[in-house]
């Protein structure tokens, strides 16, 4: 099994009610040998239309956040808790999330074997933490899940709603967080030739 075969299977999935209204399955994309994996909540309108994760405004901001410390989007692997867009961009329901993660996300993680996973927002965090936790309290701290370092961060959509860069603001805290991720990746060392460039504050999001 590889990611391409798994994606082909996922495109035919009708295991939960989200399949009824989707335009496309948004399986995931990126480096199949990524050192870093990013997991969001679910596809939005742009993602549903294009079949790719994080391509709307949130995705553009995510690219800037990664780029601010020299991490290229193509060097990471990006996926979501659910692969089909929930109606009205609502949060996935517990059964939807459980069905989709057990069928697809866990297998994606097993195939990629990342050293660090960043859950973006509370819904993604809940899967790895096994309980509901406020993202404001959990972000910025590492914990382990099945031998993988998990580092929760704010979802870019939350940052778009809170654009201030003042000390203590969500954007300020995200800048601290992504620098810590970069530092930890450097300490872990490259995985199978994945190269990550040095941080550059010039490209601060």
C-alpha positions as CSV (number, residue, x, y, z in Angstrom):
1,X,0.0,0.0,0.0
2,X,1.1,3.5,-0.8
3,X,-0.4,7.0,-0.6
4,X,-1.6,7.0,-4.2
5,X,-3.5,3.7,-3.8
6,X,-5.0,4.9,-0.6
7,X,-6.1,8.1,-2.2
8,X,-7.8,6.2,-5.0
9,X,-9.7,4.2,-2.4
10,X,-10.6,7.3,-0.5
11,X,-12.1,8.9,-3.6
12,X,-14.7,6.2,-3.7
13,X,-15.6,6.4,0.0
14,X,-19.2,6.7,1.0
15,X,-18.7,5.6,4.6
16,X,-20.4,8.7,6.2
17,X,-23.0,11.3,5.2
18,X,-20.4,13.9,4.2
19,X,-20.0,12.0,0.9
20,X,-23.5,13.1,-0.3
21,X,-22.6,16.8,-0.8
22,X,-19.0,16.8,-1.7
23,X,-17.6,18.0,-5.0
24,X,-14.3,16.1,-4.5
25,X,-12.6,14.1,-1.8
26,X,-9.7,16.1,-0.4
27,X,-7.4,13.3,0.5
28,X,-4.1,15.2,1.3
29,X,-0.9,16.1,-0.5
30,X,2.8,16.7,0.0
31,X,6.0,14.8,0.6
32,X,5.3,11.1,1.2
33,X,8.5,11.0,3.3
34,X,7.8,14.2,5.2
35,X,9.5,14.9,8.5
36,X,6.6,17.2,9.4
37,X,2.8,16.5,8.9
38,X,0.1,19.1,9.3
39,X,-3.5,18.0,10.1
40,X,-6.4,20.4,9.8
41,X,-10.1,20.0,10.5
42,X,-11.7,19.5,7.1
43,X,-12.0,21.0,3.6
44,X,-13.6,24.3,2.9
45,X,-15.2,25.6,-0.3
46,X,-12.0,26.2,-2.2
47,X,-10.6,22.8,-1.1
48,X,-13.8,21.0,-2.1
49,X,-13.6,22.6,-5.6
50,X,-9.9,22.0,-6.2
51,X,-9.5,18.6,-4.3
52,X,-6.5,19.9,-2.4
53,X,-6.1,20.8,1.3
54,X,-5.4,24.3,2.5
55,X,-5.6,26.2,-0.8
56,X,-8.0,29.0,0.3
57,X,-7.1,32.0,2.5
58,X,-6.2,29.8,5.4
59,X,-3.9,27.8,3.2
60,X,-2.2,30.9,1.8
61,X,-1.6,32.0,5.4
62,X,-0.3,28.5,6.4
63,X,2.2,28.7,3.5
64,X,3.4,32.1,4.9
65,X,3.7,30.6,8.4
66,X,5.8,27.7,7.2
67,X,7.8,30.0,4.9
68,X,8.6,32.4,7.7
69,X,11.0,29.7,9.1
70,X,12.1,28.4,5.8
71,X,9.8,25.3,5.6
72,X,8.6,24.8,2.0
73,X,5.0,23.5,1.6
74,X,6.2,20.8,-0.7
75,X,8.5,19.4,2.0
76,X,5.6,18.6,4.4
77,X,2.5,16.4,4.2
78,X,-0.9,18.1,4.7
79,X,-4.2,16.3,5.5
80,X,-7.4,16.8,7.4
81,X,-9.5,15.0,10.0
82,X,-12.3,14.5,7.4
83,X,-11.7,14.3,3.6
84,X,-15.1,15.7,2.5
85,X,-16.4,19.3,3.2
86,X,-18.9,19.5,6.1
87,X,-22.0,21.5,5.1
88,X,-21.6,25.2,5.8
89,X,-18.0,24.6,6.9
90,X,-19.2,23.3,10.3
91,X,-17.0,21.2,12.5
92,X,-17.1,17.5,11.7
93,X,-19.5,15.5,13.9
94,X,-17.9,12.9,16.2
95,X,-19.0,9.9,14.1
96,X,-17.8,11.6,10.9
97,X,-14.4,12.3,12.5
98,X,-14.1,8.8,13.9
99,X,-15.1,7.1,10.6
100,X,-12.7,9.2,8.5
101,X,-9.7,9.0,10.8
102,X,-10.0,5.3,11.2
103,X,-10.3,4.7,7.5
104,X,-7.8,7.2,6.1
105,X,-5.9,9.5,8.4
106,X,-4.3,6.8,10.6
107,X,-3.2,5.0,7.4
108,X,-1.8,8.2,6.0
109,X,0.3,8.7,9.2
110,X,1.5,5.1,9.1
111,X,2.7,5.6,5.5
112,X,4.3,9.0,5.9
113,X,5.9,8.2,9.3
114,X,6.4,11.9,10.3
115,X,8.5,12.8,13.2
116,X,6.3,15.8,14.2
117,X,2.5,16.3,13.6
118,X,0.9,19.8,13.9
119,X,-2.8,19.6,14.6
120,X,-4.3,22.9,13.6
121,X,-7.2,23.9,15.9
122,X,-9.3,22.2,18.5
123,X,-11.0,19.5,16.2
124,X,-7.7,18.2,15.0
125,X,-6.2,18.4,18.5
126,X,-9.0,16.3,19.9
127,X,-8.1,13.3,17.7
128,X,-4.6,13.2,19.0
129,X,-5.3,14.1,22.6
130,X,-8.2,11.8,22.9
131,X,-10.3,14.5,24.6
132,X,-11.6,18.0,24.0
133,X,-9.0,20.6,25.0
134,X,-9.0,24.3,24.5
135,X,-6.4,25.1,21.8
136,X,-5.5,28.2,23.7
137,X,-4.2,26.1,26.5
138,X,-2.7,23.2,24.6
139,X,-0.9,25.1,21.8
140,X,2.8,25.6,22.0
141,X,3.5,22.4,23.9
142,X,4.7,19.0,22.7
143,X,3.1,15.7,23.7
144,X,3.5,12.2,22.3
145,X,1.1,10.1,20.4
146,X,2.1,6.6,19.3
147,X,5.8,7.7,19.4
148,X,5.2,10.8,17.3
149,X,5.7,14.3,18.6
150,X,2.5,16.3,18.5
151,X,2.6,20.1,18.6
152,X,-0.8,21.8,18.5
153,X,-1.1,25.3,16.9
154,X,-3.8,27.8,16.1
155,X,-5.7,27.2,12.9
156,X,-4.9,29.8,10.2
157,X,-8.6,30.7,10.0
158,X,-8.4,31.8,13.6
159,X,-5.5,34.0,12.8
160,X,-7.4,35.6,9.9
161,X,-10.1,36.6,12.4
162,X,-7.4,37.9,14.8
163,X,-4.9,39.8,12.6
164,X,-3.0,41.7,15.4
165,X,0.7,40.9,15.7
166,X,1.0,42.5,19.2
167,X,2.8,40.6,22.0
168,X,0.5,37.9,23.3
169,X,-1.8,37.9,20.2
170,X,-2.5,34.6,18.4
171,X,-0.3,35.7,15.5
172,X,2.5,36.6,17.9
173,X,2.2,33.2,19.7
174,X,2.1,31.4,16.3
175,X,5.4,33.0,15.4
176,X,6.9,31.6,18.6
177,X,5.3,28.2,18.0
178,X,6.6,27.8,14.4
179,X,10.1,28.8,15.5
180,X,10.0,26.1,18.1
181,X,8.8,23.5,15.5
182,X,11.7,24.6,13.3
183,X,14.2,24.3,16.1
184,X,13.0,20.8,17.0
185,X,13.1,19.7,13.4
186,X,16.7,20.8,13.2
187,X,17.5,18.9,16.4
188,X,15.9,15.8,15.1
189,X,17.9,16.0,11.9
190,X,16.8,15.5,8.3
191,X,14.6,12.5,7.5
192,X,15.6,10.7,4.2
193,X,17.1,13.8,2.7
194,X,14.3,16.3,3.6
195,X,16.0,19.7,3.6
196,X,14.6,22.6,5.7
197,X,16.1,26.1,5.2
198,X,17.0,28.5,8.0
199,X,14.5,30.8,9.5
200,X,14.0,34.2,8.0
201,X,12.1,36.9,9.8
202,X,11.9,38.9,6.6
203,X,9.0,36.7,5.4
204,X,7.0,37.0,8.7
205,X,3.3,36.4,8.0
